[in-house]
Amino acid sequence: MLQSAKLVGAGLATIALAGAGVGIGVVFGSLINSVARNPSLNDQLFKYAILGFALTEAIALFALMMAFLILFTF
């Protein structure tokens, strides 16, 4: 019973990874849209896109860490 609850909890914790994937897609989709509108801001917009990617990826890593904590510590 406890093992099945761990697996369900870890599965629910990984739902955030789908949100992180969508977030990364939104960040780079917005970058492409912005550069198409104003190509002269390419360097500045790319820096902001990398920052957005890093923050979104950090949330994904936290979600993955929580899934592993649920599986292997409780």
ABEGO torsion letter per residue (X at the ends): XAAAAAAAAAAAAAAAAAAAAAAAAAAAAAAAAAAAABAAAAAAAAAAAAAAAAAAAAAAAAAAAAAAAAAAAX
